[in-house]
Structure formats: structure tokens, C-alpha cells
Amino acid sequence: MHPFRHFLLRHSATYRHPWYHQFSAFGYPTPQRGGIFELNQKCKEPILTELIAEAAQDCPDGVGLELFCCDGLYSQIALRNGLGHMTGYDTGQAQCAGDPIHLRQARLMARLLATEGRATFYDRDVFTIEGSYDLVICAGGLYHLSNPASLLEILQNHTRKAMVLQTVVPLDQTDPDYFVSPAPDQNWGCRFSVAWLENTLRSQGWTILRTHFNELEANPLPKDRGSYSALCRPNAR
């Protein structure tokens, strides 16, 4: 291991602080937060990696955007699959299971993986998107918003080729009209059915190319246990 990387692993408080994601697949066994995080990553990461890899085939050396990027895991997966540059947005809000240190960890991991020049991460609200991107990754954040449909509509103007999304959905609600905000038993966020989300996407002009549904096995409540992932194409412009 390069001496610089060895020093960081031993002495960096940013590295030693618990991470949202485990980066062992990249050669760095990051100390992950306890509780639901390890098992839920195992439920989500293989599916999202497959969808990102499929989307990346259509945009080699393209530019991408990861919303709700946290420590930047999916940006690094996109780069590994051929994207030329990834930009990440997050605000590190505690209510979103985030932490302001996660953006520092994203930048640190880019340094460790020698992708600093290809990955940039910003403390920025997801509704303030600038520019256009070949690939947009929107994983784990829609259900934290009070108005996810507005973000999906905005993304139509910033996505050139593909969007990969993942969100929590309830297991016990299938009605196409089911949308509540704030989320049940919380004072923030929302919950919606798969049918509501797919109808919203199609009404805005998104083409849903592939979907996947599984359960987040670490989440005990039905309202938090479903996981819906999709690969979508924006309106032709």
C-alpha cells in the first residue's frame, strides 16, 4: 500500500469515523455505522451496481450526477463502469441518516482511489441542479422529500441519457393514489406506493426500462421495508 494511504488509514479521523457505506469492494474496509446499514447495503448495492453498469454502457466517458450522494459510493461505482466524471450533491442532514462528515469521506475516498480529478462532491440542495448529465443517480433520497415529483420533473431538464433511482416504498400500500407527506409517524419526508411512483414517472415523460423490487431486510416496519429500483430514460428532446 502506498505510504500516504497507509497514513490516512491509521491517522485520519475522517476515515475512522463510521461510514454510511462499506467500501471493501474497492479495497478499503471502511468502518461502517451499526444497525441497519450493513444489511441494507447488501440488499441495495448489487441491484444498483447492475443498473448503473447497464446505463454506463450508453455513456462511456460521460458525465454523471449523484443526488443524495452521502459518501459517494455509487459515484465510484459509476466511474469504475466507465463514466468520465461524477458530481455529487448532499446536505448531510441528520434526519436523512446523514452526517456532514460524509461529504468529507466522499472526498477522502476519491483521494484514496485516485479519482479526485473525476469526482467532485458538494454540500448542495438537490433542487439546485445546474448543467446536464448523461447519467443521474438518485438513490435513497426521494422518500426524504415532501415533494419528490417536483425533483423528478426537474431532472427531466438535466438528464441526457439515463436515470437510475432507488427509494424506500411501503410493503402494505399498493393503491396508485397512495402518497402521504410527512411520512407516517414522522414530521418529515413522505411515503408513496410503487404504482404512484411509476404513474408519476410516466406522466412526466420518463420511460421505465427496467425495475427491481426487494425488501430491506434490516427495516422492521412495513412502511420502510420495500425497496424499488429502476432504470429510466428521459423524454427525447
C-alpha beads as a LAMMPS data file, in Angstrom:
LAMMPS data file: protein, C-alpha beads

237 atoms
236 bonds

1 atom types
1 bond types

-500.0 500.0 xlo xhi
-500.0 500.0 ylo yhi
-500.0 500.0 zlo zhi

Masses

1 110.0

Atoms # bond

1 1 1 0.000 0.000 0.000
2 1 1 1.214 3.499 -0.803
3 1 1 2.647 5.179 2.365
4 1 1 0.199 8.080 2.018
5 1 1 -2.788 5.741 2.037
6 1 1 -1.391 3.779 4.968
7 1 1 -1.004 7.033 6.908
8 1 1 -4.602 8.018 6.197
9 1 1 -5.945 4.671 7.329
10 1 1 -4.075 4.877 10.599
11 1 1 -4.386 8.555 11.441
12 1 1 -7.331 10.120 9.601
13 1 1 -10.285 10.921 11.879
14 1 1 -12.404 11.206 8.734
15 1 1 -11.579 7.623 7.793
16 1 1 -12.060 6.276 11.319
17 1 1 -15.464 7.942 11.711
18 1 1 -18.296 5.470 10.904
19 1 1 -19.217 5.470 7.222
20 1 1 -22.663 5.092 5.699
21 1 1 -21.324 2.533 3.211
22 1 1 -18.751 -0.218 3.263
23 1 1 -16.053 0.230 0.571
24 1 1 -14.386 -3.166 0.881
25 1 1 -15.179 -3.915 -2.791
26 1 1 -12.764 -1.080 -3.619
27 1 1 -10.074 -2.388 -1.285
28 1 1 -10.916 -0.189 1.693
29 1 1 -12.834 -1.886 4.545
30 1 1 -14.367 1.284 5.924
31 1 1 -15.734 1.201 9.489
32 1 1 -19.475 1.173 8.785
33 1 1 -22.228 2.521 11.002
34 1 1 -24.008 -0.097 13.073
35 1 1 -27.628 -1.155 12.989
36 1 1 -29.415 -1.357 9.627
37 1 1 -26.649 -0.046 7.385
38 1 1 -24.651 -3.171 6.526
39 1 1 -27.612 -5.398 5.723
40 1 1 -29.467 -2.709 3.766
41 1 1 -26.378 -2.021 1.665
42 1 1 -26.218 -5.711 0.813
43 1 1 -29.844 -5.530 -0.331
44 1 1 -29.389 -2.403 -2.485
45 1 1 -25.840 -2.336 -3.821
46 1 1 -25.909 -5.385 -6.175
47 1 1 -29.083 -4.149 -7.879
48 1 1 -27.910 -0.565 -8.238
49 1 1 -24.492 -1.687 -9.448
50 1 1 -26.156 -3.708 -12.209
51 1 1 -28.398 -0.811 -13.260
52 1 1 -25.534 1.698 -13.194
53 1 1 -23.365 -0.633 -15.274
54 1 1 -26.146 -1.016 -17.841
55 1 1 -26.728 2.739 -18.031
56 1 1 -22.990 3.426 -18.294
57 1 1 -22.751 1.390 -21.499
58 1 1 -24.580 4.209 -23.298
59 1 1 -22.375 6.995 -21.957
60 1 1 -18.697 5.986 -21.962
61 1 1 -16.554 8.803 -20.588
62 1 1 -19.775 10.713 -19.938
63 1 1 -20.598 12.994 -17.037
64 1 1 -22.874 11.949 -14.202
65 1 1 -24.624 13.354 -11.155
66 1 1 -25.315 11.523 -7.898
67 1 1 -28.033 13.075 -5.748
68 1 1 -28.115 12.286 -2.014
69 1 1 -24.550 11.088 -2.576
70 1 1 -23.543 10.659 1.087
71 1 1 -20.028 9.147 0.970
72 1 1 -20.079 8.788 -2.815
73 1 1 -20.237 5.001 -3.166
74 1 1 -22.402 4.996 -6.276
75 1 1 -20.334 7.736 -7.898
76 1 1 -17.300 5.492 -7.551
77 1 1 -19.241 2.552 -8.989
78 1 1 -20.213 4.707 -11.974
79 1 1 -16.600 5.760 -12.520
80 1 1 -15.488 2.143 -12.312
81 1 1 -18.017 1.359 -15.048
82 1 1 -16.667 3.946 -17.458
83 1 1 -18.145 7.347 -16.598
84 1 1 -15.639 10.123 -17.113
85 1 1 -16.709 12.386 -14.259
86 1 1 -19.208 12.290 -11.385
87 1 1 -20.599 15.191 -9.357
88 1 1 -22.282 14.504 -6.019
89 1 1 -24.822 16.592 -4.077
90 1 1 -25.785 16.102 -0.445
91 1 1 -26.542 18.240 2.592
92 1 1 -25.678 15.750 5.339
93 1 1 -28.908 16.317 7.233
94 1 1 -29.234 14.119 10.303
95 1 1 -32.911 13.392 9.559
96 1 1 -31.757 11.720 6.343
97 1 1 -29.473 9.334 8.242
98 1 1 -26.694 11.568 7.032
99 1 1 -23.824 13.337 8.691
100 1 1 -21.854 16.372 7.496
101 1 1 -18.690 14.270 7.671
102 1 1 -19.955 12.024 4.878
103 1 1 -19.020 14.556 2.208
104 1 1 -15.510 14.722 3.654
105 1 1 -15.435 10.941 3.481
106 1 1 -16.541 11.063 -0.170
107 1 1 -13.650 13.401 -0.959
108 1 1 -11.242 11.261 1.041
109 1 1 -12.301 8.100 -0.799
110 1 1 -11.809 9.873 -4.126
111 1 1 -8.299 10.685 -2.991
112 1 1 -7.632 7.107 -1.901
113 1 1 -8.973 5.711 -5.187
114 1 1 -7.110 8.305 -7.270
115 1 1 -10.352 9.645 -8.739
116 1 1 -10.009 13.174 -7.321
117 1 1 -9.978 14.736 -10.766
118 1 1 -13.035 12.725 -11.806
119 1 1 -15.249 13.060 -8.719
120 1 1 -16.392 16.251 -7.011
121 1 1 -18.788 16.457 -4.084
122 1 1 -20.771 19.461 -2.866
123 1 1 -22.860 20.411 0.142
124 1 1 -25.796 21.394 -2.014
125 1 1 -29.567 21.007 -2.118
126 1 1 -30.767 18.568 -4.778
127 1 1 -33.290 21.127 -6.095
128 1 1 -30.455 23.464 -7.168
129 1 1 -29.121 21.336 -10.026
130 1 1 -27.072 23.063 -12.699
131 1 1 -25.898 21.677 -16.020
132 1 1 -26.867 18.494 -17.834
133 1 1 -25.652 14.956 -17.283
134 1 1 -25.540 11.736 -19.238
135 1 1 -26.401 9.707 -16.135
136 1 1 -28.207 10.763 -12.962
137 1 1 -28.205 8.505 -9.897
138 1 1 -30.970 9.236 -7.399
139 1 1 -30.598 6.539 -4.758
140 1 1 -32.099 6.589 -1.305
141 1 1 -33.413 10.129 -1.217
142 1 1 -36.869 10.530 -2.767
143 1 1 -38.696 9.414 0.355
144 1 1 -36.852 12.048 2.382
145 1 1 -38.562 14.802 0.385
146 1 1 -42.017 16.284 0.807
147 1 1 -42.349 16.768 -2.976
148 1 1 -40.437 14.020 -4.826
149 1 1 -42.488 14.523 -8.011
150 1 1 -41.058 18.038 -8.334
151 1 1 -37.495 16.721 -8.251
152 1 1 -38.242 14.046 -10.854
153 1 1 -39.736 16.703 -13.117
154 1 1 -36.700 18.956 -12.681
155 1 1 -34.428 16.053 -13.569
156 1 1 -36.057 15.795 -16.994
157 1 1 -34.227 19.022 -17.894
158 1 1 -30.852 17.814 -16.626
159 1 1 -30.701 14.170 -17.747
160 1 1 -29.499 13.382 -21.251
161 1 1 -29.494 9.581 -21.360
162 1 1 -30.473 7.719 -18.190
163 1 1 -31.541 7.922 -14.564
164 1 1 -31.001 5.184 -12.006
165 1 1 -33.206 5.573 -8.964
166 1 1 -33.851 3.682 -5.755
167 1 1 -36.252 4.507 -2.967
168 1 1 -37.950 3.076 0.076
169 1 1 -41.586 2.163 -0.554
170 1 1 -44.122 0.583 1.813
171 1 1 -44.955 -3.093 1.594
172 1 1 -48.517 -2.574 2.778
173 1 1 -49.672 0.135 0.345
174 1 1 -50.318 -0.581 -3.339
175 1 1 -53.024 1.955 -4.221
176 1 1 -51.985 4.110 -7.216
177 1 1 -53.138 7.208 -5.323
178 1 1 -51.183 6.450 -2.152
179 1 1 -48.934 9.410 -1.330
180 1 1 -48.578 10.910 2.145
181 1 1 -46.363 13.687 3.448
182 1 1 -44.975 13.811 6.044
183 1 1 -44.253 10.108 6.284
184 1 1 -46.345 8.128 8.772
185 1 1 -45.224 8.684 12.366
186 1 1 -42.648 11.280 11.266
187 1 1 -42.564 15.035 10.772
188 1 1 -40.573 14.961 7.518
189 1 1 -40.342 13.081 4.265
190 1 1 -43.069 11.076 2.550
191 1 1 -44.210 7.618 1.555
192 1 1 -45.741 6.505 -1.739
193 1 1 -46.707 3.300 -3.463
194 1 1 -44.804 1.797 -6.374
195 1 1 -47.847 2.450 -8.573
196 1 1 -47.892 6.138 -7.597
197 1 1 -44.200 6.482 -8.418
198 1 1 -44.432 4.707 -11.764
199 1 1 -47.509 6.713 -12.772
200 1 1 -45.682 9.907 -11.818
201 1 1 -42.633 8.964 -13.866
202 1 1 -44.665 8.090 -16.940
203 1 1 -46.833 11.201 -16.685
204 1 1 -43.671 13.313 -16.748
205 1 1 -42.395 11.532 -19.845
206 1 1 -39.888 9.131 -18.313
207 1 1 -39.623 5.718 -19.974
208 1 1 -39.117 2.972 -17.401
209 1 1 -36.699 0.472 -18.914
210 1 1 -36.091 -1.891 -16.019
211 1 1 -37.340 -2.234 -12.453
212 1 1 -36.469 -4.322 -9.436
213 1 1 -38.270 -4.782 -6.129
214 1 1 -36.923 -6.402 -2.993
215 1 1 -37.022 -5.951 0.764
216 1 1 -34.697 -4.036 3.035
217 1 1 -34.325 -6.863 5.497
218 1 1 -32.987 -4.751 8.347
219 1 1 -36.038 -2.447 8.419
220 1 1 -38.693 -3.903 10.725
221 1 1 -41.732 -1.816 9.724
222 1 1 -43.725 -2.469 6.517
223 1 1 -43.728 1.252 5.665
224 1 1 -39.907 1.233 5.495
225 1 1 -39.175 -2.249 4.204
226 1 1 -39.814 -2.159 0.457
227 1 1 -37.049 -1.137 -1.953
228 1 1 -37.875 -0.113 -5.528
229 1 1 -35.139 0.440 -8.101
230 1 1 -35.472 1.491 -11.738
231 1 1 -33.528 2.433 -14.839
232 1 1 -35.306 5.206 -16.733
233 1 1 -34.814 7.211 -19.904
234 1 1 -35.844 10.880 -20.119
235 1 1 -38.052 12.448 -22.766
236 1 1 -36.351 12.739 -26.134
237 1 1 -35.537 16.407 -26.696

Bonds

1 1 1 2
2 1 2 3
3 1 3 4
4 1 4 5
5 1 5 6
6 1 6 7
7 1 7 8
8 1 8 9
9 1 9 10
10 1 10 11
11 1 11 12
12 1 12 13
13 1 13 14
14 1 14 15
15 1 15 16
16 1 16 17
17 1 17 18
18 1 18 19
19 1 19 20
20 1 20 21
21 1 21 22
22 1 22 23
23 1 23 24
24 1 24 25
25 1 25 26
26 1 26 27
27 1 27 28
28 1 28 29
29 1 29 30
30 1 30 31
31 1 31 32
32 1 32 33
33 1 33 34
34 1 34 35
35 1 35 36
36 1 36 37
37 1 37 38
38 1 38 39
39 1 39 40
40 1 40 41
41 1 41 42
42 1 42 43
43 1 43 44
44 1 44 45
45 1 45 46
46 1 46 47
47 1 47 48
48 1 48 49
49 1 49 50
50 1 50 51
51 1 51 52
52 1 52 53
53 1 53 54
54 1 54 55
55 1 55 56
56 1 56 57
57 1 57 58
58 1 58 59
59 1 59 60
60 1 60 61
61 1 61 62
62 1 62 63
63 1 63 64
64 1 64 65
65 1 65 66
66 1 66 67
67 1 67 68
68 1 68 69
69 1 69 70
70 1 70 71
71 1 71 72
72 1 72 73
73 1 73 74
74 1 74 75
75 1 75 76
76 1 76 77
77 1 77 78
78 1 78 79
79 1 79 80
80 1 80 81
81 1 81 82
82 1 82 83
83 1 83 84
84 1 84 85
85 1 85 86
86 1 86 87
87 1 87 88
88 1 88 89
89 1 89 90
90 1 90 91
91 1 91 92
92 1 92 93
93 1 93 94
94 1 94 95
95 1 95 96
96 1 96 97
97 1 97 98
98 1 98 99
99 1 99 100
100 1 100 101
101 1 101 102
102 1 102 103
103 1 103 104
104 1 104 105
105 1 105 106
106 1 106 107
107 1 107 108
108 1 108 109
109 1 109 110
110 1 110 111
111 1 111 112
112 1 112 113
113 1 113 114
114 1 114 115
115 1 115 116
116 1 116 117
117 1 117 118
118 1 118 119
119 1 119 120
120 1 120 121
121 1 121 122
122 1 122 123
123 1 123 124
124 1 124 125
125 1 125 126
126 1 126 127
127 1 127 128
128 1 128 129
129 1 129 130
130 1 130 131
131 1 131 132
132 1 132 133
133 1 133 134
134 1 134 135
135 1 135 136
136 1 136 137
137 1 137 138
138 1 138 139
139 1 139 140
140 1 140 141
141 1 141 142
142 1 142 143
143 1 143 144
144 1 144 145
145 1 145 146
146 1 146 147
147 1 147 148
148 1 148 149
149 1 149 150
150 1 150 151
151 1 151 152
152 1 152 153
153 1 153 154
154 1 154 155
155 1 155 156
156 1 156 157
157 1 157 158
158 1 158 159
159 1 159 160
160 1 160 161
161 1 161 162
162 1 162 163
163 1 163 164
164 1 164 165
165 1 165 166
166 1 166 167
167 1 167 168
168 1 168 169
169 1 169 170
170 1 170 171
171 1 171 172
172 1 172 173
173 1 173 174
174 1 174 175
175 1 175 176
176 1 176 177
177 1 177 178
178 1 178 179
179 1 179 180
180 1 180 181
181 1 181 182
182 1 182 183
183 1 183 184
184 1 184 185
185 1 185 186
186 1 186 187
187 1 187 188
188 1 188 189
189 1 189 190
190 1 190 191
191 1 191 192
192 1 192 193
193 1 193 194
194 1 194 195
195 1 195 196
196 1 196 197
197 1 197 198
198 1 198 199
199 1 199 200
200 1 200 201
201 1 201 202
202 1 202 203
203 1 203 204
204 1 204 205
205 1 205 206
206 1 206 207
207 1 207 208
208 1 208 209
209 1 209 210
210 1 210 211
211 1 211 212
212 1 212 213
213 1 213 214
214 1 214 215
215 1 215 216
216 1 216 217
217 1 217 218
218 1 218 219
219 1 219 220
220 1 220 221
221 1 221 222
222 1 222 223
223 1 223 224
224 1 224 225
225 1 225 226
226 1 226 227
227 1 227 228
228 1 228 229
229 1 229 230
230 1 230 231
231 1 231 232
232 1 232 233
233 1 233 234
234 1 234 235
235 1 235 236
236 1 236 237
